[in-house]
Each structure stands twice: as C-alpha cells, then as structure tokens.
Amino acid sequence: MGKKMISVLIATVMAVSVIGGCAKKEPAQSGTQEQVSQPAGAEEAEEGAEAQAVNYNETGTLKLIWFASNGTDTMFQCPWDEDQCMFSQMIFDTLVKMDTNLNYIPKLAKYEISDDGLTYTFTLADNAKWHDGEAVTGEDVLFSMNAYVADAKAMYPNYFTSVQGMAQVKEGTSESISGVTVDGNTVTVQMTQPDVTFLLGLCSLQLLPEHCFEGVALNEVASYEGYWKKPVGCGPYEISQVSFPNYFTAVRNENYYGPKAAIKNALFTSYATGGNDAIIAACAAGELDYAFGNAVNDKAAGDNIVAQNPDMEAIVIPSSYVRQLRFNTSGESQDGKYNDDILKTEVRQAINLLIDKETIAGMYNGQAVATSSIINPGSPAYNTDIPLFERNVEEAKKMLDEAGFDYSRPIRLLYYYDDQTSIDIMEIMKQNLAEAGITCEPFLITGDTATQIFENKNWDMMYCAGGDKSDPILGYQYIVPDGANIDKIYGDVEKRNELFGERYKKYIGASDETEKKKLGDELQLADVQNCYDIDVYSLNRVILLNTSKVKLDMSIFDVDLQQQREYHFESWELLSE
C-alpha cells in the first residue's frame, strides 16, 4: 500500500560496462573523391541499426526491491519466513512450480504420483548445481524439508502435514522425516493420506544446500548468519555483491541446469529506511522496473505512480487475498495487559458487527469487496447460506452488554502496514468501536514483527493478511492447529481441531467435488460463527511493471501465484539500460 511520504531515499549507482560492437561511421572524404549524398532517411536507419546492435540484456540492469520484514542490516531473510521479494524466485529453486493454468510442472525434479495418491517419487535433474559448484542431491531435498518443518516461522507448515513422520520433526522428537527416503537423485515421499496441498507446498519450498549448514541445528537453519550473509542457491541467478543495508547485486547463473535467464544483471535496492513511501517514489521516478507486495498493493497508489510515470503499468490480478482482524485468544500477553474479554465468542462477534467493512473496502477504488468469510462473495467457493455482511451497531451493543463486557478496559489493535490507507483504516476501526463505547488503541509495530506477534503477544486484535491461495478454501490452513506460531496466538487447540482441523484434513484429501464443496461451506460457517478472526475485505493484487523497459510474457499475471508460479526468466527482455 502507499505510505506517508518520507524524504529518505536510497540512491544506488552501479557501474556497468557497455559492450561496443558497432563500426564508427567515417566522414565523407574531400579532395579528389566525389562526395556522394545519402538517400533521405538513411542516417536515421543506420542509427536505428546501431541501437539494435546493443544487447540490453547483457549491458543493462533489472532493478528490483530488496525487501525483508526483519530488515536488511546484517543478513538476508529466509524466504520460508517471508516472501515479498524476487530474491527468493531468482536465487533459489524448488522441485516443482505451477503454471497459469494451475497445473504443476517440473522444476528441479520430474515426479510421479502413485494411483492411490500416497507415494510421490521425485527424480532430480542430473546437472543441477549449487552456485558454489557442488551438485544438488536428494540429501539436500531431505535436509530442506526437515529444516522447513522444524522452522517455527515457516509460512506453510500445514502443506506438509500428510507426510509420514513430519509431526515428529516439527515437535523436535526426530531429526528426519521418516516418510522421506533418498536413493541418489531419487527422493520418495510417503503420505498418510492423499493431500492436494503437498505439491503446492513444494512450490514454495526453496531448497537449501546441506553442506553449508554443517553442525547447525534444524531449527536454527533459517537464522544461521554464516549462510544468510550471502546465501548460496541453485536458481537462475546468483548473488554477486552485497552492501548491507543498502543493496545487493545478482548475476545470471551461467551454469544453470535449465534455460538460462536472458537478463544478465539485477540490482536489488533496500528501502527499509524510507519504507513504502520510498518504494512508491522510486517507482514514480523510474528507479524500479518491477514491484509487488504491501508497498504497492493499492490501485489508487498504482494509478498515481502511472500518472507520474507513464512508462509504468499498474496490473490488477484477481486474488483470494484478504485483510482481516485476528484475535489473540491465547489468554496471555508478555506485559500482562491482555484484555480477556476477547476470549468471549460473543464479544468477537459484536466487534465483527461494528466494523464498517463497506466503507473500508471502498477506500480501494473498486479493488476491494467487503466480506463475511475468508472467501470472496463473488467466488464459486462462497457459502451462499452465509448472508452478505451488514453492519449493526445496536445488535453489537446488546451482545456486548449480555457478555458482560468491561468498557473501562481498552482493546489494543496491532498493525504492521504503515501506508496512509492502513493508517486511515485504523482510525475508522477506532471510531467504529467507539460508537459502541469500546476504547480501541491502534499501534504500529516495526522490526522483528514475528517476535512481537507470536512471542510477546502484547495485543488483543491484529490487522493482517489472510487467504492468498490458488484454491481459496486452502486459506483456512492458517487456523488449523499446527504446533507452531498459530497455536501461540489462537489457543483452543482441541476446539479448533474439531471445527477446522478435521474438516480441512478431509478437504485436502477429497477428490469428489460435491464433498469438497460441502466441507468448504462447513469451514466458512465455522469461521463466521466462532470469529477467531474477522474477515474485512477481499483485495485484488496490484503489480507495477515498467513496460517501456521490461518485456515479458504477461500471462504470468493471469492468476495470483506470486510464490508458486514459474516466472520463465529466460523470456524476460530489457528494452533499454
């Protein structure tokens, strides 16, 4: 989203050597030779041919954002924990990816699935190497899966729930997933049940080189500074230079096992100091070629950038992404100021009725729609038995009184988006709750957001993101008990497992569409009735692209698969420096 303008911008200058190759035109000779005039337009044609001879893919630089929620001061952020940066797609690789028809396609490995859906066999590419020259092996795959499920901050642990032995590694009672075996370049995965989300999880599992983590505990891999100072991947680009906290450069991996990237050089600039306003200003100034994420996911901000810089195009992608309020139902906070009225379902339901979702969605100029559940009401997956949302202040007041709500105690509202639209939304929510006599105290967090949210828990409500899945029902994976971060803030493990866990498990194993629709409807109803969160609005995604400088296959934006899609960097083209 857009932010208040901050005057600090990070300027980075890269010296790029330009490859010559065009003959210099000699002036006409005087004296005994007769000077011959050129036909009209010949000089312009020759200059055009000279310009075409410059291969900008080799001489130019693709300019991107270096984003990390933990900052860029000392090391890179593991993409398992946060992924709003093309760094993860360019430096690392995954076993499989997804195309724009939502089909899984081989990346590092070809794969086969047994008829009963319980056995996956992956065969790695023979010529895949890490950037340091070491071969990519099946042991690297097993190591990465082990480290991922042991990482308490990993984004999608539930995608691996059905892998045999995964739970033991997550709990720390085993060092290796028993259901994963390795034989040379062949990796075999045994499942406890068919699971349509497993391959989706592999699309987001950036593989790491085991040999770079000798002696490092599995649960420390994602934060091991010895590696993340300058990570080694096996993707189409490798890191060249790093200048903390300002920028890093990447160069085409000439030893890549697949089609090589067309563009040779990339520059990733950090805007951690200036924040989202600095990113927006950089887009408007033509200093970025491609931008996505929270900083620009606002159509109004995108339109404003395009108005200032017609070379930029704001691309709107249909999305299952939602913004929601999540409640801290753990019953505790580190500072002891937790408002335990939040534990009452009726109080959470009343707050839901107080939020003016239509007004908030309207702030996005047609980009957003108010929601009752995590599913966009325009989606075929929406449970039509759930009425469209209507605000009702009087009913909310009645529910609060009947629940014995203590009006003398404030509700603390945490948020981590610092753009102006989000700040305005916080004020609207504060006013919404004030109409029923509730004191709401919004506050912005920065820095290590994961620790503040999941460990300190000095908040009662949190404004955050949800959904964002190719199948919108899979958005409910976040509320399923997973033994990690979610359980730290939601509590009620047994109840959530009964309401969501068992249904979600059946959903991801179902093949009958009628059964899947029934289970999806039940998940939505449980969501609305229990209000562990409040879904406020569904928001389409905005991507910014400098179409005068960068040419690519625009079909990659047909669906919202930011983390799972195959980008085909071999087809990206620079049209200028």
Disulfide bonds with the S-S distance in Angstrom:
none
